[in-house]
Amino acid sequence: MVVGCSRRAAKETDPHVIAATVVKPGVALKRPAGSNGRFAEHADLPDLYKASGPKKSRRPDPKRRAAPKISVKDTREAAAAFEREQKRRHAERLRERQRAHREKQIAKAQAAFDKAQWDHEERAESLDDERARIERRVAAEETRWESERERLREALRRVRE
């Protein structure tokens, strides 16, 4: 069947499409994108299982070449290089663990040092306070003794006279 087109050219149309539009006039009909599925009011998703990709040609791709042959020597060298790289990475991980462990030990030792210093300062302050109380008691005792000594000297002088 031939139907007119907006550019004044005729174009062949599928009879199934015409039948679907006659059944539902005035409704926009859709079909799954990129497929030749049926037209409907709501388009279904395309069946990806059937359209799994482009068809492969039977001729080999000229851009694709066979894998190069690798010698036993090259294989051994690659294995040795891989082994060296694994050892290097292992050593690096070990150094990182040791560094982290050392940092934890340093932090723990620093915390112990800070606590000990704080305890020392508290004890020293307490001893300084105690020393000040003792010095006040010594000064009071000296004052008391001076007054008592003067009183006793005066009494001794009176008795001798």
LOLOKE-977951 format. One record per residue: residue in three letters; x, y, z of N, C-alpha, C, O in turn. Coordinates in steps of 0.02 Angstrom, whole numbers, plus 32768, in hexadecimal, padded with zeros to 4 digits. Example, Ala and Ser with C-alpha at 12.3 -4.5 7.8 and 13.67 -1.06 7.14 Angstrom:
<node ALA, <8294, 7EE4, 8186>, <8267, 7F1F, 8186>, <8294, 7F5B, 8186>, <82C8, 7F5A, 81A7>>
<node SER, <8282, 7F90, 8162>, <82AC, 7FCB, 8165>, <8285, 8002, 818A>, <829E, 8039, 8192>>
! end
This chain:
<node MET, <802A, 7FC5, 8000>, <8000, 8000, 8000>, <802C, 803E, 8000>, <8060, 803F, 8022>>
<node VAL, <8019, 8070, 7FDB>, <8040, 80AE, 7FD5>, <8018, 80E6, 7FF5>, <7FDC, 80ED, 7FE9>>
<node VAL, <8039, 810D, 801F>, <8019, 8144, 8043>, <803F, 8184, 8034>, <807C, 8181, 8029>>
<node GLY, <801D, 81BD, 8033>, <803D, 81FD, 8025>, <806A, 8213, 805E>, <8060, 81FF, 8097>>
<node CYS, <809A, 823B, 804D>, <80CA, 8253, 807F>, <80C9, 829F, 807D>, <80B2, 82BB, 804C>>
<node SER, <80E2, 82C1, 80B1>, <80DF, 8309, 80B4>, <810C, 832B, 8080>, <8103, 8366, 8071>>
<node ARG, <813C, 8307, 8064>, <8169, 8325, 8034>, <8154, 8314, 7FEC>, <817C, 8316, 7FBE>>
<node ARG, <8116, 8303, 7FE4>, <80F9, 82F3, 7FA3>, <811B, 82B8, 7F82>, <8124, 82B5, 7F45>>
<node ALA, <812D, 8289, 7FAB>, <814A, 824C, 7F91>, <8124, 8212, 7FAF>, <810E, 8216, 7FE8>>
<node ALA, <811C, 81DE, 7F8A>, <80F8, 81A4, 7FA2>, <8127, 8176, 7FC7>, <8163, 8172, 7FB8>>
<node LYS, <810B, 8153, 7FF7>, <8134, 8126, 801E>, <810A, 80E9, 802E>, <80CE, 80EF, 803C>>
<node GLU, <8128, 80AE, 802D>, <8103, 8070, 803A>, <80FA, 8067, 8084>, <8128, 8074, 80AB>>
<node THR, <80BE, 8052, 8099>, <80AE, 804A, 80DF>, <8099, 8002, 80EC>, <807C, 7FE1, 80C1>>
<node ASP, <80A7, 7FEB, 8127>, <8095, 7FA7, 813C>, <804A, 7FA3, 814A>, <8030, 7FCF, 816C>>
<node PRO, <8026, 7F71, 8130>, <7FDE, 7F6C, 813C>, <7FCE, 7F61, 8186>, <7F98, 7F73, 819C>>
<node HIS, <7FFC, 7F43, 81AC>, <7FF0, 7F39, 81F4>, <7FEE, 7F7C, 8219>, <7FC7, 7F84, 8248>>
<node VAL, <8016, 7FAB, 8203>, <8016, 7FEE, 8221>, <7FD4, 8010, 8214>, <7FB7, 802F, 8241>>
<node ILE, <7FBB, 800B, 81D7>, <7F7B, 802B, 81C6>, <7F43, 800B, 81EE>, <7F16, 802E, 8206>>
<node ALA, <7F45, 7FC9, 81F6>, <7F11, 7FA6, 821D>, <7F12, 7FBD, 8265>, <7EDD, 7FC6, 8284>>
<node ALA, <7F4D, 7FC6, 8282>, <7F52, 7FDC, 82C7>, <7F38, 8022, 82D0>, <7F19, 8031, 8303>>
<node THR, <7F43, 804F, 82A0>, <7F2B, 8094, 82A6>, <7EDF, 8098, 829C>, <7EBF, 80C3, 82B9>>
<node VAL, <7EC2, 806B, 8274>, <7E7A, 806B, 8269>, <7E57, 8055, 82A9>, <7E21, 806E, 82B9>>
<node VAL, <7E75, 8025, 82CD>, <7E57, 800B, 830B>, <7E53, 8042, 833F>, <7E21, 8047, 8363>>
<node LYS, <7E86, 806C, 8345>, <7E88, 80A1, 8378>, <7E97, 80E3, 8356>, <7ED0, 80FA, 8357>>
<node PRO, <7E66, 8103, 8338>, <7E73, 8143, 8316>, <7E80, 817B, 8349>, <7E60, 817C, 837E>>
<node GLY, <7EAD, 81A7, 833A>, <7EBD, 81E1, 8364>, <7EED, 81D1, 839D>, <7EFF, 81FE, 83C3>>
<node VAL, <7F02, 8193, 83A4>, <7F31, 817F, 83D9>, <7F76, 8177, 83BA>, <7F7E, 8159, 8386>>
<node ALA, <7FA8, 8194, 83DD>, <7FED, 818D, 83C5>, <8005, 8147, 83D4>, <8006, 8132, 840D>>
<node LEU, <8019, 8123, 83A1>, <8030, 80DF, 83A8>, <807C, 80DD, 83A7>, <809C, 8104, 8383>>
<node LYS, <8098, 80B0, 83CE>, <80E1, 80AC, 83D4>, <80F6, 8063, 83CC>, <80CD, 8036, 83D2>>
<node ARG, <8136, 8058, 83C0>, <8151, 8015, 83BF>, <8196, 8018, 83DF>, <81B3, 804D, 83E4>>
<node PRO, <81B1, 7FDF, 83F5>, <81F2, 7FDF, 8416>, <8227, 7FFF, 83EA>, <822A, 7FF4, 83AE>>
<node ALA, <8251, 8028, 840A>, <8285, 804C, 83E5>, <82B5, 801C, 83C4>, <82CB, 7FEA, 83E1>>
<node GLY, <82C5, 802A, 8386>, <82F6, 8003, 8362>, <82DD, 7FBE, 834D>, <8306, 7F92, 833F>>
<node SER, <829D, 7FB4, 834C>, <8284, 7F72, 8339>, <824E, 7F78, 8303>, <8239, 7FB0, 82F2>>
<node ASN, <8238, 7F41, 82EA>, <8201, 7F3F, 82BA>, <81C4, 7F20, 82DB>, <819C, 7F00, 82B9>>
<node GLY, <81BD, 7F29, 831D>, <8186, 7F0C, 8342>, <8143, 7F2C, 8331>, <8141, 7F5B, 8308>>
<node ARG, <810F, 7F15, 834F>, <80CC, 7F2E, 8341>, <80C2, 7F73, 8360>, <80E0, 7F83, 8393>>
<node PHE, <8096, 7F9A, 8341>, <8084, 7FDC, 835C>, <804F, 7FD1, 8391>, <8020, 7FAA, 8388>>
<node ALA, <8055, 7FF6, 83C9>, <8024, 7FF2, 83FF>, <8022, 8035, 8422>, <804C, 8061, 8417>>
<node GLU, <7FF1, 803D, 844E>, <7FEA, 807B, 8473>, <8025, 8084, 84A2>, <803F, 80BC, 84AB>>
<node HIS, <803B, 804E, 84C1>, <8075, 804F, 84ED>, <80A9, 801F, 84D0>, <809B, 7FE4, 84C8>>
<node ALA, <80E3, 8038, 84C1>, <8117, 800F, 84A1>, <8136, 7FE1, 84D5>, <8145, 7FF6, 850D>>
<node ASP, <8142, 7FA2, 84C2>, <8166, 7F73, 84ED>, <81B0, 7F81, 84E5>, <81C6, 7FA2, 84B7>>
<node LEU, <81D6, 7F65, 8515>, <821E, 7F6B, 850F>, <8237, 7F3B, 84D9>, <8218, 7F06, 84D0>>
<node PRO, <826C, 7F4C, 84B6>, <8285, 7F1E, 8483>, <82A0, 7EDE, 84A3>, <82B8, 7EDF, 84DB>>
<node ASP, <829B, 7EA7, 847F>, <82B3, 7E67, 8497>, <82FE, 7E64, 848B>, <8315, 7E5A, 8453>>
<node LEU, <8324, 7E6D, 84C1>, <836D, 7E6F, 84BB>, <838B, 7E29, 84B1>, <83C3, 7E23, 8499>>
<node TYR, <8366, 7DF6, 84C3>, <837F, 7DB2, 84BB>, <8387, 7DA2, 8471>, <83B8, 7D83, 845C>>
<node LYS, <8356, 7DB6, 8449>, <8359, 7DA8, 8402>, <838C, 7DD6, 83E0>, <83B1, 7DC0, 83B3>>
<node ALA, <838E, 7E15, 83F4>, <83BC, 7E45, 83D6>, <83F9, 7E4A, 8402>, <8404, 7E7E, 8421>>
<node SER, <8422, 7E16, 8406>, <845A, 7E15, 8434>, <8497, 7E39, 8419>, <84CA, 7E3D, 843B>>
<node GLY, <8494, 7E53, 83DE>, <84CD, 7E78, 83C5>, <84D4, 7E6E, 837A>, <84AC, 7E4B, 835B>>
<node PRO, <8507, 7E8D, 835E>, <8510, 7E87, 8316>, <8525, 7E40, 8303>, <8544, 7E1D, 832B>>
<node LYS, <8513, 7E2C, 82C8>, <8525, 7DEA, 82B0>, <856F, 7DE9, 829F>, <858B, 7E1A, 8286>>
<node LYS, <858E, 7DB1, 82AE>, <85D5, 7DAB, 82A1>, <85DF, 7D92, 825A>, <85BB, 7D66, 8242>>
<node SER, <8610, 7DAE, 823A>, <861E, 7D97, 81F6>, <8649, 7D59, 81FA>, <866A, 7D4C, 822C>>
<node ARG, <8649, 7D33, 81C5>, <866E, 7CF4, 81C4>, <86B7, 7D00, 81B2>, <86E2, 7CD6, 81C0>>
<node ARG, <86C5, 7D39, 8195>, <870A, 7D48, 8183>, <872E, 7D66, 81BF>, <870F, 7D8B, 81E5>>
<node PRO, <876D, 7D57, 81C8>, <8792, 7D74, 8201>, <879D, 7DBF, 81F6>, <87A5, 7DD6, 81BD>>
<node ASP, <879D, 7DE3, 822C>, <87A7, 7E2C, 822A>, <87EF, 7E39, 8217>, <881D, 7E1F, 8238>>
<node PRO, <87FB, 7E61, 81E3>, <8841, 7E6D, 81CE>, <8868, 7E95, 8202>, <88A5, 7E91, 8204>>
<node LYS, <8846, 7EBC, 822C>, <8868, 7EE4, 825F>, <887F, 7EB8, 8299>, <88B0, 7EC8, 82BC>>
<node ARG, <885B, 7E81, 82A2>, <886B, 7E55, 82DA>, <889F, 7E22, 82C3>, <8895, 7DFE, 8292>>
<node ARG, <88D4, 7E1F, 82E7>, <890A, 7DF2, 82D6>, <890F, 7DBC, 830B>, <88F5, 7DC4, 8343>>
<node ALA, <8930, 7D88, 82FC>, <893B, 7D52, 832C>, <8969, 7D6C, 8362>, <8994, 7D97, 8356>>
<node ALA, <8961, 7D51, 839E>, <898C, 7D65, 83D6>, <89D4, 7D53, 83C6>, <89E1, 7D1E, 83AA>>
<node PRO, <8A02, 7D80, 83D6>, <8A48, 7D71, 83C7>, <8A61, 7D37, 83F2>, <8A4A, 7D2D, 842A>>
<node LYS, <8A8F, 7D12, 83D8>, <8AAD, 7CDA, 83FC>, <8ADC, 7CF6, 8431>, <8B03, 7D24, 8425>>
<node ILE, <8AD6, 7CD9, 846C>, <8B00, 7CF0, 84A4>, <8B31, 7CB8, 84B4>, <8B1E, 7C7E, 84BB>>
<node SER, <8B70, 7CCA, 84B9>, <8BA4, 7C98, 84C5>, <8BA4, 7C84, 850F>, <8B89, 7CA7, 853A>>
<node VAL, <8BC3, 7C4C, 851C>, <8BC9, 7C33, 8560>, <8BF2, 7C63, 858A>, <8BE4, 7C6F, 85C5>>
<node LYS, <8C26, 7C80, 856B>, <8C51, 7CB0, 858E>, <8C28, 7CED, 85A4>, <8C2D, 7D04, 85DD>>
<node ASP, <8BFF, 7D07, 8575>, <8BD5, 7D41, 8585>, <8BA3, 7D30, 85BC>, <8B96, 7D59, 85E7>>
<node THR, <8B88, 7CF4, 85BA>, <8B59, 7CDE, 85EE>, <8B7B, 7CDB, 8632>, <8B5F, 7CF2, 8664>>
<node ARG, <8BB7, 7CBF, 8633>, <8BDC, 7CBC, 8673>, <8BED, 7D01, 868D>, <8BE8, 7D0F, 86C9>>
<node GLU, <8C02, 7D2D, 8660>, <8C13, 7D71, 8674>, <8BD5, 7D95, 868F>, <8BD8, 7DB8, 86C1>>
<node ALA, <8B9C, 7D8C, 866E>, <8B5E, 7DAB, 8685>, <8B4A, 7D8E, 86C9>, <8B34, 7DB4, 86F5>>
<node ALA, <8B52, 7D4D, 86D2>, <8B42, 7D2E, 8713>, <8B70, 7D48, 8749>, <8B5A, 7D56, 8781>>
<node ALA, <8BB0, 7D50, 8739>, <8BE0, 7D6A, 876A>, <8BCF, 7DB2, 877C>, <8BD3, 7DC6, 87B6>>
<node ALA, <8BBE, 7DD9, 8749>, <8BAB, 7E1F, 8755>, <8B6C, 7E23, 8780>, <8B67, 7E4C, 87AE>>
<node PHE, <8B3D, 7DF7, 8771>, <8AFF, 7DF5, 8799>, <8B0F, 7DE3, 87E2>, <8AF4, 7E01, 8810>>
<node GLU, <8B3A, 7DB1, 87EB>, <8B4E, 7D9C, 882E>, <8B71, 7DD5, 8854>, <8B63, 7DE0, 888F>>
<node ARG, <8B9D, 7DF8, 8831>, <8BC0, 7E31, 8851>, <8B8D, 7E67, 8865>, <8B92, 7E83, 889C>>
<node GLU, <8B5E, 7E75, 883A>, <8B2B, 7EA8, 8849>, <8B01, 7E92, 8885>, <8AF0, 7EBB, 88B0>>
<node GLN, <8AF0, 7E51, 8888>, <8AC9, 7E39, 88C1>, <8AF2, 7E41, 8901>, <8AD7, 7E56, 8934>>
<node LYS, <8B32, 7E30, 88FF>, <8B5C, 7E36, 893B>, <8B62, 7E80, 894F>, <8B60, 7E90, 898A>>
<node ARG, <8B69, 7EAB, 891D>, <8B6E, 7EF3, 892D>, <8B2E, 7F0C, 894E>, <8B31, 7F30, 8980>>
<node ARG, <8AF5, 7EF9, 8933>, <8AB5, 7F0D, 8950>, <8AAC, 7EF1, 8996>, <8A93, 7F13, 89C3>>
<node HIS, <8AC1, 7EB1, 899E>, <8ABB, 7E93, 89E1>, <8AE7, 7EB8, 8A13>, <8AD2, 7EC6, 8A4B>>
<node ALA, <8B25, 7EC9, 89FE>, <8B52, 7EEE, 8A2A>, <8B35, 7F33, 8A3A>, <8B3A, 7F4A, 8A73>>
<node GLU, <8B16, 7F53, 8A09>, <8AF8, 7F95, 8A15>, <8ABE, 7F8F, 8A46>, <8AB8, 7FB9, 8A74>>
<node ARG, <8A94, 7F5B, 8A3E>, <8A5C, 7F52, 8A6E>, <8A78, 7F44, 8AB4>, <8A5D, 7F5E, 8AE5>>
<node LEU, <8AAD, 7F1D, 8AB8>, <8ACB, 7F0E, 8AF8>, <8AE7, 7F4D, 8B18>, <8ADD, 7F59, 8B54>>
<node ARG, <8B0A, 7F76, 8AF0>, <8B24, 7FB6, 8B0B>, <8AEB, 7FE3, 8B22>, <8AF0, 8004, 8B56>>
<node GLU, <8AB4, 7FE3, 8AFD>, <8A7A, 800D, 8B10>, <8A5D, 7FF5, 8B52>, <8A4C, 801D, 8B7E>>
<node ARG, <8A57, 7FB2, 8B5A>, <8A3D, 7F97, 8B99>, <8A6B, 7FA8, 8BD2>, <8A55, 7FBC, 8C08>>
<node GLN, <8AAD, 7FA1, 8BC7>, <8ADE, 7FB2, 8BFC>, <8ADA, 7FFC, 8C0D>, <8ADF, 800E, 8C48>>
<node ARG, <8AD3, 8026, 8BDA>, <8ACE, 806D, 8BE6>, <8A8F, 807D, 8C10>, <8A92, 80A5, 8C3F>>
<node ALA, <8A57, 805E, 8BFE>, <8A19, 8069, 8C24>, <8A20, 8050, 8C6B>, <8A09, 8070, 8C9A>>
<node HIS, <8A40, 8015, 8C74>, <8A4B, 7FFA, 8CB7>, <8A78, 8028, 8CE0>, <8A6B, 8035, 8D1B>>
<node ARG, <8AAC, 8041, 8CC0>, <8ADA, 806F, 8CE3>, <8AB7, 80AF, 8CF7>, <8AC1, 80C9, 8D2E>>
<node GLU, <8A8D, 80C9, 8CCA>, <8A67, 8106, 8CDA>, <8A39, 80FA, 8D15>, <8A31, 8126, 8D40>>
<node LYS, <8A1A, 80BE, 8D19>, <89EF, 80AE, 8D52>, <8A18, 80AB, 8D92>, <8A03, 80C4, 8DC6>>
<node GLN, <8A54, 808C, 8D8E>, <8A7F, 8088, 8DC8>, <8A95, 80CD, 8DDF>, <8A98, 80DC, 8E1A>>
<node ILE, <8AA6, 80F8, 8DAF>, <8ABB, 813C, 8DC0>, <8A82, 8161, 8DE2>, <8A8C, 8183, 8E15>>
<node ALA, <8A45, 815B, 8DC6>, <8A0B, 817D, 8DE4>, <89FE, 8163, 8E2A>, <89EE, 818A, 8E57>>
<node LYS, <8A05, 8121, 8E34>, <89FA, 8104, 8E76>, <8A2F, 811C, 8EA8>, <8A1F, 812D, 8EE1>>
<node ALA, <8A6E, 811C, 8E92>, <8AA4, 8133, 8EBD>, <8A9C, 817E, 8ECD>, <8AA9, 8193, 8F06>>
<node GLN, <8A88, 81A6, 8E9C>, <8A7D, 81ED, 8EA7>, <8A45, 81F9, 8ED9>, <8A4B, 8224, 8F05>>
<node ALA, <8A0F, 81D1, 8ED4>, <89D8, 81D7, 8F03>, <89EF, 81C5, 8F49>, <89DC, 81E7, 8F7A>>
<node ALA, <8A17, 8190, 8F50>, <8A30, 817C, 8F91>, <8A5E, 81B2, 8FAE>, <8A5B, 81C2, 8FE9>>
<node PHE, <8A88, 81CE, 8F83>, <8AB5, 8204, 8F99>, <8A8D, 8241, 8FB1>, <8A9B, 825D, 8FE6>>
<node ASP, <8A5B, 8255, 8F89>, <8A32, 828F, 8F9C>, <8A0E, 8283, 8FDE>, <8A0A, 82B0, 9007>>
<node LYS, <89F3, 8247, 8FE8>, <89D1, 8237, 9027>, <8A02, 8239, 9061>, <89F2, 8255, 9096>>
<node ALA, <8A3D, 821B, 9058>, <8A6F, 821B, 908E>, <8A85, 8262, 909F>, <8A8E, 8273, 90D9>>
<node GLN, <8A8D, 828C, 906C>, <8AA1, 82D1, 9078>, <8A6A, 82F6, 909E>, <8A79, 831D, 90CC>>
<node TRP, <8A2B, 82EA, 908B>, <89F4, 830B, 90AE>, <89F1, 82F4, 90F7>, <89E7, 831C, 9124>>
<node ASP, <89FB, 82B2, 9102>, <89FC, 8298, 9147>, <8A35, 82B7, 916F>, <8A2C, 82CA, 91A9>>
<node HIS, <8A70, 82BD, 9150>, <8AA9, 82DB, 9172>, <8A9A, 8324, 9185>, <8AA8, 8339, 91BD>>
<node GLU, <8A7D, 8349, 9156>, <8A6E, 838F, 9165>, <8A3B, 8394, 919D>, <8A40, 83C1, 91C7>>
<node GLU, <8A0A, 8368, 919F>, <89D9, 8368, 91D5>, <89FB, 8359, 9218>, <89EE, 837B, 924A>>
<node ARG, <8A27, 8326, 9219>, <8A4A, 8314, 9257>, <8A79, 834C, 926D>, <8A7C, 835D, 92A9>>
<node ALA, <8A9C, 836A, 923E>, <8ACA, 83A1, 924F>, <8AA3, 83DC, 926B>, <8ABA, 83FC, 929B>>
<node GLU, <8A6A, 83EA, 924E>, <8A41, 8421, 9268>, <8A28, 8412, 92AE>, <8A27, 843D, 92D9>>
<node SER, <8A14, 83D4, 92BA>, <89FD, 83BF, 92FC>, <8A36, 83C5, 932F>, <8A2C, 83DD, 9367>>
<node LEU, <8A73, 83AF, 931A>, <8AAC, 83B5, 9348>, <8ABF, 83FD, 9354>, <8AD2, 840F, 938C>>
<node ASP, <8AB9, 8428, 9322>, <8AC6, 846F, 932B>, <8A96, 848D, 935D>, <8AA9, 84B5, 9388>>
<node ASP, <8A56, 847A, 9358>, <8A24, 8492, 9388>, <8A35, 8479, 93CE>, <8A30, 849F, 93FF>>
<node GLU, <8A49, 8439, 93D3>, <8A5B, 841D, 9415>, <8A98, 8440, 9431>, <8A9B, 844E, 946C>>
<node ARG, <8ACA, 844D, 9405>, <8B06, 8471, 941B>, <8AF5, 84B6, 9434>, <8B10, 84CC, 9467>>
<node ALA, <8AC7, 84DA, 9413>, <8AB2, 851C, 9429>, <8A91, 8519, 946D>, <8A9D, 8543, 9498>>
<node ARG, <8A66, 84E5, 9478>, <8A46, 84DD, 94BA>, <8A7B, 84D0, 94F0>, <8A77, 84ED, 9527>>
<node ILE, <8AAC, 84A5, 94E1>, <8AE1, 8495, 9512>, <8B0A, 84D3, 9520>, <8B1C, 84E0, 955A>>
<node GLU, <8B1B, 84FA, 94ED>, <8B42, 8537, 94F7>, <8B1C, 8569, 9522>, <8B3A, 858C, 954B>>
<node ARG, <8AD9, 856D, 9519>, <8AB1, 859A, 9544>, <8AB2, 8580, 958C>, <8AB6, 85A8, 95BB>>
<node ARG, <8AAF, 853E, 9594>, <8AB2, 8521, 95D8>, <8AF6, 852E, 95F8>, <8AFB, 853E, 9634>>
<node VAL, <8B2C, 8527, 95D0>, <8B70, 8534, 95E9>, <8B76, 857D, 95FD>, <8B93, 858D, 9632>>
<node ALA, <8B5C, 85AA, 95D4>, <8B5F, 85F2, 95E4>, <8B37, 8601, 9623>, <8B4C, 862A, 964C>>
<node ALA, <8AFD, 85E1, 962A>, <8AD5, 85EC, 9667>, <8AF9, 85D2, 96A4>, <8AF8, 85F1, 96D9>>
<node GLU, <8B1A, 8597, 969B>, <8B40, 857A, 96D4>, <8B7A, 85A8, 96E6>, <8B88, 85B1, 9721>>
<node GLU, <8B9C, 85C4, 96B5>, <8BD4, 85F2, 96C2>, <8BBB, 8630, 96E8>, <8BDB, 8647, 9718>>
<node THR, <8B83, 8649, 96D3>, <8B66, 8684, 96F4>, <8B54, 8673, 973D>, <8B62, 8699, 976B>>
<node ARG, <8B32, 8638, 9745>, <8B20, 8624, 9789>, <8B5E, 861B, 97B5>, <8B60, 8631, 97EE>>
<node TRP, <8B92, 85FB, 9799>, <8BCF, 85EF, 97C0>, <8BF1, 8630, 97D2>, <8C0A, 8637, 980A>>
<node GLU, <8BF3, 8660, 97A5>, <8C12, 86A0, 97B3>, <8BEF, 86C2, 97EE>, <8C0F, 86DD, 981B>>
<node SER, <8BAE, 86C2, 97EC>, <8B8A, 86E3, 9823>, <8B93, 86BD, 9864>, <8B9A, 86DD, 9899>>
<node GLU, <8B92, 8679, 9862>, <8B9B, 8653, 98A0>, <8BE2, 865B, 98BA>, <8BEB, 8661, 98F6>>
<node ARG, <8C14, 865B, 988E>, <8C59, 8663, 98A3>, <8C64, 86A7, 98C4>, <8C86, 86AB, 98F7>>
<node GLU, <8C47, 86DB, 98A7>, <8C4D, 871D, 98C6>, <8C2C, 871E, 990B>, <8C47, 873B, 993B>>
<node ARG, <8BF2, 86FE, 9910>, <8BCF, 86FC, 9950>, <8BF9, 86D6, 9984>, <8BFE, 86EC, 99BD>>
<node LEU, <8C17, 869D, 9971>, <8C3F, 8674, 999F>, <8C81, 8697, 99B0>, <8C98, 8692, 99E9>>
<node ARG, <8CA0, 86BA, 9982>, <8CDD, 86E0, 9991>, <8CCF, 8717, 99C3>, <8CF5, 8725, 99F1>>
<node GLU, <8C96, 8735, 99B8>, <8C83, 876B, 99E7>, <8C78, 874F, 9A2D>, <8C8B, 876D, 9A5F>>
<node ALA, <8C5A, 8713, 9A2F>, <8C4E, 86F4, 9A71>, <8C91, 86E0, 9A8F>, <8C9B, 86E9, 9ACB>>
<node LEU, <8CBF, 86C5, 9A69>, <8D01, 86B1, 9A81>, <8D28, 86EE, 9A99>, <8D4B, 86EB, 9ACC>>
<node ARG, <8D24, 8725, 9A74>, <8D48, 8761, 9A88>, <8D2D, 877D, 9ACA>, <8D54, 8795, 9AF3>>
<node ARG, <8CED, 8779, 9AD4>, <8CCE, 8792, 9B13>, <8CE5, 8767, 9B4E>, <8CF1, 8780, 9B85>>
<node VAL, <8CE9, 8725, 9B41>, <8CFD, 86F8, 9B78>, <8D46, 8704, 9B8A>, <8D57, 8700, 9BC5>>
<node ARG, <8D70, 8712, 9B5C>, <8DB7, 871D, 9B69>, <8DC3, 8760, 9B8C>, <8DF8, 8768, 9BAB>>
<node GLU, <8D9A, 878A, 9B87>, <8DA8, 87CD, 9BA3>, <8D9A, 87D0, 9BEA>, <8DA3, 8804, 9C09>>
! end
